[in-house]
């Protein structure tokens, strides 16, 4: 069969998708990966066939522009179903954790109609719609020409659902993060059904209306949460909506092109602790939430070996590197993690799951999006400790590492989590289930 993957041009969301694309290819299926032209090289580096569609958009620059424009753009009021620009701006500001309305996935008690309506409308009209618009026409055009049997889309790449419906393909979401979108949608639908008919407003149905007319299909809930959702989280950490069908799959780490350095060949002679805070923050925001110098200085007092992956723009600002520390710009996590006794990270989903596959305790320093919620779940599981990134001092981090090294229960629970993950179906095992779902849902 023919399988079309699609994603916005963001490495963090693309990398968890690549292993399933490989599995489908090695099973003999035709696979294409559609994204903005600027992202084609990233796809090609992963050994996949890229299909450039639409036009390039800098997602971070667009977000800044949208946030600034909300202050004075009165025309947006209609799109927010009567919400003022000031309220919309306030609702969309990024704080620690997930922004409204997706914070209800962390805090269900916040699921109130009067608050969720403007926040949900704001997310659709100023985030999801502008993010997807540049690629929709091109993606539909390619899908109708190539005629895929199955479309797999990253959960915020709603263009994938539109293209699938336009060409009669089966389609599903491929989750690389906690399913805050699915859980939030479930809360919104519940509240929507409780409203008088003349006061019900679904921003997704409103947004899709024009595409339904243009391409000849009817709006359905699968346009928002897929006909099914492939989920890479083990059950003990999973965030799930009651009205979404999940297909569990083991996470397979992929971090882009990599080589194993010579220093990583030999086993460490002291407890090894890795510090890796992700690539997005350093590239997009010129630094990390945590004071790296303060953390390295504090870890320098422990009888451990520290491997710190620090971006060059941050490394240049360090004033001292302790003798027990090796700083590198990058190391393949699937090669580094098995040699470690503790890994300090930001609780990014890809990083966390890659480490968890090797039964290593983790000290998480989360700050935004789903990081705090994942860190809380990992801490409750007993395989990790958590310190909020913007509150963490070097001493806090060193104390957390010392505790993880000293108390065997953390390693035991990390091994339990590893075993739970290894028991999940691999991407190769999932291929057969996808074939069955494609037959079930394909309409062409």
N, C-alpha and C positions, 0 to 999 in steps of 0.2 A: 504494500500500500504506500501511498504518498503521505508524508507527514510534514506539516509546515509549523515551525516554531516562530515566535515573534516576541520581541521585547523592546523597551525603550533603550536608548544608548547609554546604559549604565552597567559597568563591569560587575558591580556587587550583585545585581539581579541576574545577569547573564551567566555567571560562573556556575551557579547551582543547576542550571538548565542543561549545560553541555554534556554531562555524563549520560543522561537519558537519550539525548540526541545520538551519541555514539552507540548506545545499546541498540537503538532502532536501526541504525545503519548496519551494524554487524549482524543483525538478524535478517538482513537482506532487504530492508525497506528503503525507499528513496526519501531523503531528508533535505529540506532547505531551511535556512534560518534568515528571516526577513527583519530588517531594522533600518534605521536611518543610514544614509551613505557614509557618514563619518565613522560609523561603527563597524563597517565591513571588514577592516583589517583585524579587529579583535576577534571576530567570528572566524576568519580565515586562519588566524594563528591557532585556534582551537581545533583545526583540522576539519572544519565544517564548511559547507557551501553557503556563501552569503548571497542574499538578494537585497540590494539597496532599494529602498522604497521611500517615497516622500522627500522631504527636505530636512536639512540639519537644523536642530534647535539645541542651544545650550540650556539644559534643564535648570541649572542653578541660576543662570542669568535671567531666565524667564521668570523664575520664582521671585527673584528680587524685584523685577519690573512689576509683576502683578501686585506684590505687597505694597510697593510705592504708589501704584496707580489707584489703589482702593481708597486712598485718602480723599481724592477729588473727582473720581469718575462716577457721576450721578447716574449715568446710563446703566450701570451694573445693578441698580436697585431692582429693576424688573426681573432680572435673572436670579436674584436672590429671593424671589417671591415676597417682596415687601421688606426685606431686611436692610437696614441702613448700612452705608459703606463703613461707618465707624464700627458697628457691631461685627460686620464681616471680617474686618481687619483684626479686631481683637480675638475673634474666634479662631482665626487661622495662624496666629502667632505661634511659633515653635517654642515650646518650653521643654523642660525635662520630661521625657516620656513621649507618648503619642499625642499629637495635637487633636483638638476637637474636630470632628465628632468621634474619631477613632479611640479617644481616651475611654469610651464606654466599654471597650474590650478589656481594659485594665480595671475599670471601676464601674461595674454594671449599675450601681446606684445612681450614676449620672444620666442614665437613659430616660430623660424627660422630654416629652414632645416639644415643649416650648423652646428648649435649649437645642435639641437635636435638629430640628427643622432648619434653622438658619445655618448651623454648622455643616450639616450634610449637603445642603444646597450650595454652600460656599465651596466645599471641597470638590463637588462635581463641576461647578461652573468656572472656578478660577484655578483649578489644579488638573483634574482628570481630563476635562475637555480640551484645554489648550495643549496639554502634554500629548494627547493622542491625535488631535486634528491634523497635524502635518503629515501623518503617515496613512490615514484611513483610505483616501482615494487610491493611492498607489498600492496599498496592501490588497484592497478589494480587486483592483485590476489584475494583479498578479495571481491572486487566488482563483479568479474566474478563468484565467488563461491556463494555469497549471493544474487546476482541479484537485486539490489535496483531499484525501479521505478523512484526515484528522488534523485539527489545528490545536496546538498547545501554546498557551499564552501566559506570560507573567501576570500576576493578579491585578496590576494597575494598567496593563496594556490592553485596554478594552477594545482597541482596534482589532485585536485578534478575534473577539467574539463577533464583531460586525462582519469581518471578512468570512468567517465560518458560516454564518447565517446566509450571507450573500451568495455563497457557492454550494450550499447544501452539505457541508462537511460536519462531522462530529467535532466537538471541541471541549476542552477542559483547561482548567488552570493548573499551572505547575508552581507550587509554593516553595519559595526559598527562605521565607520568614514565617513568624507566627501569623496565623490567619486573622489579623485584626480586621481586615476588610470584610471577611465573611461573617465574623461575629457581630461587627457593627451593623452590617446589612440586616442580620437577623433581628437585632433590637429595633432597627428602624421599621422593618416590615410589621413587627408586632404592634408598635405604637401607631403606625399608619392605619392598620385595620381597626383600631379603636376610635378613630376620628369619624365625625359625620362625613358623609360622602362628598358634600360640597366643600369640605375643608381639607380633603386629602390632596397631598402633593408629593409626587415621586420625581425628584430631579433626574434620575436615570431614565425613566420613561419619557420625560420631557425632552431630554437631550437626544435620545435615540429616535424620536418620532420622525424626524426628517430622513434619517437613514432607512427606517422601516419603509417609508413611502418610496424612496429612491430605488432601493434594492429589492423590494418586494417580499418582505417578511414581517412577521408580527413580533412585537416586544414580548419577551418572556423572562423569567427570573434567571435563566441560564445566561442571559446577556451580562449579568452582574457577577454571578458566582460560578459560572460554568455548568456543564452537564455533569461534571464530576471534578474533583480536585486532587491532584497528586500531592501528597504531604510527606516531607522528608524528616519530620520530627518524630521521635519515639513517643509512645503514649504518655509516659510520665511527664513530658514537657509540652505536649501538644495543646494548642489552643483551637478548639473546634466549635463550630456552630451546629445546632441540632438539626437544621434543615439543609445541610450541605452533605453530599456524599463524598467521602474521602477514600482515596486509594493510597495506603501506606507504601512508602518506598525508602530504602536505606539511603542516607546521604553518602555520596562519594565525593571526597574533596577534589576540587580543581581550582587552582589559583593563577592560572595563566602559564606561559612558558617559563621553565625553571630548570636549573641544574643543581646537583648536590655538591656543595663546596668540600674541599679536602678536610677542613677542620671538623666536619660533621661525620667523617668516616669512623673515627675512634670513639669508644664509649667514654663518657665523662668520668673523672676521678673523684669528683665531689657532686653533691646534689645539684642538678642543673635546673635553673629557673629561667624561663623565657618571658620576655616582655614584648608583646606585639599588640599595637593599638589600632590596627587597620590602616588602609591606605587612603580612604576617602577624606578623612579629617585633615591630614597633612597636605593633600593636594588641593582640596576645595577651600579650606579655612586656614591654611598656613600654620597649622599647629594642632596640638591635641588638647583635650579638656584637662588632662592631668599634667602637672608640672614634671616633665620627664627628668630634668636635672635633680630635683628634690627626691624623686623616687630612686634614681640610680645611686645618689649619695647615701641614702638610707640602706639600700640593699648592699652597698659596699661594706657595711659593717657585719654582714652575715657570712658564715663559712659556707659559701655556695659559689657556683659558677653562674654568671648571668649572661644570657644571650639576648640582646635588645635589637629588635628590628626598628630602626629609626630613619625616617625619610631624611634625605640630604639637607633639605631646607631647615629642618629642625636640628639636625646634628651640628650644623654650623654655628648654632647658638649655644651649644653646651660649653660650659667653662671648665669642666673636669670630668674625667672618666675613671672610675675606680679600677684598681688593679684586677679585680675579679670579674670584670665586665668586658665582653666583646660586643662591639656595635657593628651591625651590618645593615645595609639599606633594605635587604630582603633575604628571606630564606624560605624554601618550600615547607609549608607548615606540616604537610603529611610526612616529611622526612625529619623535621625538627621535633615535633611533638612526641614521638615514641622514645626519644632520648631524654625527655624532661621528667622531673619530679613534680613540678608545678608550672602552670602557664598563667601569666597575668595578661588579661585582655579586656576589651571593651564590651564583650558580650554581643558582638556582631554575630548574626546567626551562622554564617559560613565559618567563621573562626571558631566559634564555640563548638559546633558539631564536628569539625575536623579534629579538634583536640579530644573531644569526648569519645571518639572512635578508638582512642588508644588508652582509655582508662586512666587519664591523668587528672588529678584535682585542679580546679581552676579558681583564681581570684579575679572576679569581674569588677570592672570600673565603668559601669554604663552611664549614659547620659540621655540620649535622645531616641526617638522612634520606639521600636519594640525592644531595645536593649534592656531598659530597666525591668520590663515584665519577664523577659527571658531570664535575666539574672535572678529575679525573685523566685521563679520556678526552679531554677537550678539549685538555689540555696535551700529551698524547701525540700528538694530531693535529697540533699545531704552530701552532694558531690562537689560543692563549691561554696565560696564565701563572696559577699557582695559589699562594695563600698561605692556610693554614688561618685561618679567621676569628678564632678566639679567640687566635691567636698573632700576628696582623698588627699591626704598629705603623705610625704615619703615615709614617715613613721607608721602611719596607718597601714600602708602597703607592706612594709617590712614586717610588722606584727602579724598581718594576715598570712604572709608567706611562711613565717615561723610556725604559726599554728597549723597550717596545712601540712607542713613537713613533720610536725611532731605528733599529730593525732592520726593514727592509722585508719580511723573510721571514714575519713574523707577519701582515702585511696580505695577502701573497700566499696564505698558507694559509687565511686567513679568507675570501678570495674563492673559493678552491677549495671550502670548506665551503658557502658560499652557492650555488654552482653545483650542488653535489650535492643540496642541499635543493630548489632550483627544478626539478630534474629529476624529483622525486617527483610522483606524481599529486596533483592538487589535490582538495579535498573534493568538488567537482563531478565530477571524473573518477572518484572512488571510488563514486559513487552506483550506477552500473551494476553494479559488482562486488557491492555489497551486495544489489542486486535478485536477482542470480543466487544468492548464498549463502542468501538468504531462501527461495527456491524449493527449494533443496537440503535445508535443515535444518528447515523448518516442518513440524510434524506434524499441525496441525489442518486 
